[in-house]
Amino acid sequence: MTNVEQNRLGLNNLLQQRYGASAATHLRWKSVRNGTDHSPTWIVIAYIDDIEYGQGSGGNKGTAKEMAAGVALRQLRRQWAHLLH
């Protein structure tokens, strides 16, 4: 696994800790492509239970998603700190 996937993996693991087998039903991604065909910019937003937790942007969808996952992961760790110990 590459470092590029670490935030998404961490987010999925955290959601599984919290929600168990139903974790995937709590996470939703929204992606928007802007720019030209030669120079696109992707914006990806991570929603947990329909609340925006992270947003990222990048030259490809994977990079933007990874950035959004990182922001969401940090937010959730702070918010759920008392539940994770």
N, CA and C of each residue as an Amber inpcrd file, in Angstrom:
protein
   255
   0.8350000  -1.1740000   0.0000000   0.0000000   0.0000000   0.0000000
   0.8870000   1.2460000   0.0000000   0.4870000   2.2470000  -0.7400000
   1.2590000   3.4780000  -0.8120000   0.7960000   4.4630000   0.2480000
   1.6110000   5.4740000   0.5170000   1.2280000   6.5300000   1.4450000
   0.0070000   7.2870000   0.9770000  -0.2220000   7.2570000  -0.3260000
  -1.3500000   7.9720000  -0.8980000  -2.6810000   7.4530000  -0.3220000
  -2.7100000   6.2170000   0.0950000  -3.9540000   5.6160000   0.5810000
  -4.0870000   5.6320000   2.0940000  -3.1440000   6.2130000   2.8000000
  -3.1510000   6.1340000   4.2590000  -4.3320000   6.8470000   4.9080000
  -4.7090000   8.0170000   4.4120000  -5.8190000   8.7420000   5.0210000
  -7.1460000   8.0280000   4.8280000  -7.3680000   7.5160000   3.6260000
  -8.6200000   6.7850000   3.3730000  -8.6890000   5.5270000   4.2210000
  -7.5790000   4.8280000   4.3290000  -7.5330000   3.6270000   5.1600000
  -7.8050000   3.9890000   6.6250000  -7.1560000   5.0360000   7.1140000
  -7.3660000   5.4700000   8.4910000  -8.7990000   5.8780000   8.7510000
  -9.3960000   6.5870000   7.7980000 -10.7930000   7.0010000   7.9440000
 -11.7080000   5.7890000   7.9790000 -11.4930000   4.8520000   7.0720000
 -12.3190000   3.6360000   7.0610000 -12.1610000   2.8450000   8.3600000
 -10.9350000   2.7280000   8.8540000 -10.7060000   2.0000000  10.1070000
 -11.3950000   2.6810000  11.2810000 -11.3160000   4.0090000  11.3350000
 -11.9600000   4.7470000  12.4210000 -13.4740000   4.5770000  12.3730000
 -14.0340000   4.6400000  11.1820000 -15.4810000   4.4540000  11.0480000
 -15.8970000   3.0340000  11.4190000 -15.0640000   2.0570000  11.1140000
 -15.3730000   0.6810000  11.5070000 -15.3210000   0.5090000  13.0120000
 -14.3640000   1.1890000  13.6640000 -14.3060000   1.1490000  15.1330000
 -15.6010000   1.6870000  15.7340000 -16.0850000   2.7590000  15.1450000
 -17.2500000   3.4610000  15.6960000 -18.5610000   2.7760000  15.3410000
 -18.6880000   2.3430000  14.0670000 -19.9730000   1.8500000  13.5600000
 -20.0090000   0.3580000  13.2490000 -18.8740000  -0.3080000  13.3130000
 -18.8480000  -1.7390000  13.0080000 -19.1430000  -2.0100000  11.5460000
 -19.8990000  -3.0620000  11.2980000 -20.1620000  -3.5190000   9.9380000
 -20.9250000  -2.5050000   9.0950000 -21.6130000  -1.5700000   9.7200000
 -22.3920000  -0.5870000   8.9520000 -21.5890000   0.6690000   8.6180000
 -20.2750000   0.6450000   8.8450000 -19.4350000   1.8370000   8.6600000
 -19.6020000   2.4630000   7.2770000 -19.6360000   1.6500000   6.2460000
 -19.6950000   2.1810000   4.8800000 -20.9770000   2.9650000   4.6170000
 -22.0260000   2.6670000   5.3340000 -23.2820000   3.3790000   5.1130000
 -23.2620000   4.7830000   5.7080000 -22.2760000   5.0890000   6.5340000
 -22.1800000   6.4040000   7.1740000 -21.3100000   7.3780000   6.3800000
 -20.5360000   6.8740000   5.4120000 -19.5940000   7.6830000   4.6470000
 -20.1060000   7.8900000   3.2290000 -20.0720000   9.1460000   2.7830000
 -20.4750000   9.4790000   1.4110000 -19.4630000  10.4700000   0.8510000
 -19.1450000  10.3080000  -0.4180000 -18.2030000  11.1950000  -1.1140000
 -18.9430000  11.9690000  -2.1860000 -18.5840000  13.2330000  -2.3430000
 -19.0840000  14.0360000  -3.4580000 -17.8700000  14.5750000  -4.1850000
 -17.8590000  14.4420000  -5.5020000 -16.7220000  14.9450000  -6.2730000
 -17.2050000  15.8290000  -7.4130000 -16.4360000  16.8790000  -7.6550000
 -16.7340000  17.8390000  -8.7150000 -15.4510000  18.0740000  -9.4970000
 -15.5620000  18.0620000 -10.8010000 -14.4170000  18.3020000 -11.6770000
 -14.5550000  19.6890000 -12.2770000 -13.5260000  20.4980000 -12.1270000
 -13.4770000  21.8380000 -12.7110000 -12.2830000  21.9230000 -13.6450000
 -12.2110000  22.9910000 -14.3990000 -11.0670000  23.2110000 -15.2690000
 -11.2560000  22.5910000 -16.6380000 -10.1610000  22.5510000 -17.3670000
 -10.1870000  22.0370000 -18.7360000  -9.8300000  20.5530000 -18.7540000
 -10.0230000  19.9380000 -19.8990000  -9.6410000  18.5330000 -20.0610000
  -8.1440000  18.3450000 -19.8490000  -7.3540000  19.3340000 -20.2250000
  -5.8990000  19.2370000 -20.1200000  -5.3830000  19.5900000 -18.7320000
  -6.1910000  20.3190000 -17.9630000  -5.7560000  20.7560000 -16.6400000
  -6.9330000  20.7500000 -15.6620000  -7.4330000  19.5570000 -15.3410000
  -8.6000000  19.4870000 -14.4440000  -8.2100000  19.7210000 -12.9840000
  -9.1540000  20.1820000 -12.2170000  -9.0330000  20.2610000 -10.7660000
 -10.2380000  19.5390000 -10.1790000  -9.9630000  18.6090000  -9.3120000
 -11.0270000  17.8680000  -8.6390000 -11.2080000  18.4020000  -7.2330000
 -12.4440000  18.5320000  -6.8210000 -12.7890000  18.8620000  -5.4460000
 -13.6160000  17.6980000  -4.9270000 -13.1890000  17.1330000  -3.8220000
 -13.8980000  16.0030000  -3.2210000 -14.2550000  16.3710000  -1.7840000
 -15.4800000  16.0550000  -1.4080000 -15.9710000  16.3330000  -0.0560000
 -16.3570000  15.0070000   0.5910000 -15.9190000  14.8160000   1.8360000
 -16.2740000  13.6300000   2.6200000 -17.3960000  14.0080000   3.5810000
 -18.4650000  13.2460000   3.5300000 -19.5960000  13.4350000   4.4380000
 -19.7210000  12.2120000   5.3340000 -19.9080000  12.4420000   6.6030000
 -20.2240000  11.3710000   7.5410000 -21.5900000  11.7010000   8.1120000
 -22.5160000  10.7870000   7.9350000 -23.9070000  11.0060000   8.3490000
 -24.4300000  12.3340000   7.8120000 -24.1290000  12.5920000   6.5470000
 -24.5850000  13.7780000   5.8130000 -24.0580000  15.1000000   6.3610000
 -23.0010000  15.0700000   7.1560000 -22.3320000  16.2660000   7.6470000
 -20.9620000  16.3340000   6.9820000 -20.6260000  17.4880000   6.4190000
 -19.3270000  17.6400000   5.7670000 -18.2210000  17.6330000   6.8120000
 -17.2680000  16.7210000   6.6390000 -16.1380000  16.6110000   7.5570000
 -14.8030000  16.9150000   6.9120000 -14.7300000  16.8800000   5.5960000
 -13.4550000  17.1490000   4.9560000 -13.6150000  17.4840000   3.5020000
 -12.7160000  18.3330000   3.0250000 -12.7160000  18.7270000   1.6220000
 -11.2740000  18.7530000   1.1440000 -11.0720000  18.2720000  -0.0630000
  -9.7420000  18.2860000  -0.6440000  -9.8120000  18.6000000  -2.1220000
  -8.7040000  19.0500000  -2.6690000  -8.6620000  19.3170000  -4.1040000
  -7.3140000  18.8610000  -4.6540000  -7.3260000  18.5640000  -5.9280000
  -6.0920000  18.1170000  -6.5610000  -6.2610000  17.9300000  -8.0440000
  -5.1840000  17.6020000  -8.6910000  -5.1750000  17.4060000 -10.1370000
  -5.8390000  16.1200000 -10.5910000  -6.0730000  15.2100000  -9.6480000
  -6.8320000  13.9980000  -9.9710000  -7.7590000  13.6660000  -8.8010000
  -8.7300000  12.8490000  -9.0900000  -9.7660000  12.5330000  -8.1070000
  -9.1900000  11.8110000  -6.8880000  -8.2530000  10.9290000  -7.1030000
  -7.6620000  10.1750000  -6.0000000  -6.9390000  11.0660000  -5.0070000
  -6.1800000  12.0160000  -5.5080000  -5.4570000  12.9490000  -4.6410000
  -6.4330000  13.7920000  -3.8350000  -7.4540000  14.2990000  -4.5040000
  -8.4530000  15.1250000  -3.8220000  -9.1930000  14.3210000  -2.7490000
  -9.5000000  13.0810000  -3.0470000 -10.2020000  12.2210000  -2.0930000
  -9.3310000  11.9220000  -0.8800000  -8.0600000  11.6870000  -1.1350000
  -7.1220000  11.4210000  -0.0500000  -6.9880000  12.6340000   0.8670000
  -6.9360000  13.8170000   0.2770000  -6.8540000  15.0410000   1.0780000
  -8.1230000  15.2330000   1.9110000  -9.2710000  15.0100000   1.3130000
 -10.5420000  15.1310000   2.0260000 -10.6140000  14.1190000   3.1660000
 -10.1320000  12.9050000   2.9130000 -10.1250000  11.8660000   3.9500000
  -9.2350000  12.2740000   5.1190000  -8.1010000  12.9040000   4.8220000
  -7.1870000  13.3560000   5.8750000  -7.8210000  14.4110000   6.7610000
  -8.5060000  15.3670000   6.1460000  -9.1880000  16.4080000   6.9190000
 -10.2900000  15.7810000   7.7760000 -11.0850000  14.8990000   7.1780000
 -12.1670000  14.2420000   7.9100000 -11.6190000  13.4040000   9.0670000
 -10.5380000  12.7000000   8.8260000  -9.9350000  11.8570000   9.8500000
  -9.4820000  12.6900000  11.0520000  -8.8270000  13.8000000  10.7900000
  -8.3850000  14.6710000  11.8910000  -9.5730000  15.2390000  12.6620000
 -10.6040000  15.6580000  11.9410000 -11.8050000  16.2010000  12.5950000
 -12.4590000  15.1470000  13.4920000 -12.6240000  13.9490000  12.9590000
 -13.2860000  12.8870000  13.7220000 -12.4620000  12.4610000  14.9310000
 -11.1520000  12.3900000  14.7750000 -10.3060000  12.0230000  15.9190000
 -10.4620000  13.0130000  17.0540000 -10.5300000  14.3110000  16.7310000
 -10.7500000  15.3240000  17.7720000 -12.1430000  15.1860000  18.3830000
 -13.1240000  15.0320000  17.5240000 -14.5160000  14.9800000  17.9830000
 -14.7970000  13.7200000  18.7950000 -14.2240000  12.6150000  18.3930000
 -14.5060000  11.3310000  19.0390000 -13.4260000  10.9050000  20.0200000
 -12.5170000  11.7890000  20.3830000 -11.3740000  11.4240000  21.2480000
 -11.8230000  10.7020000  22.4940000 -12.8910000  11.1390000  23.1070000
 -13.3620000  10.5110000  24.3590000 -13.9480000   9.1120000  24.1060000
 -14.3130000   8.8030000  22.8860000 -14.9020000   7.4960000  22.5820000
 -13.8640000   6.4550000  22.1670000 -12.6710000   6.9160000  21.8040000
 -11.6860000   6.0220000  21.1960000 -10.7250000   5.3840000  22.1970000
 -10.8360000   5.7130000  23.4520000  -9.8970000   5.1370000  24.4300000
 -10.4900000   3.9940000  25.1840000
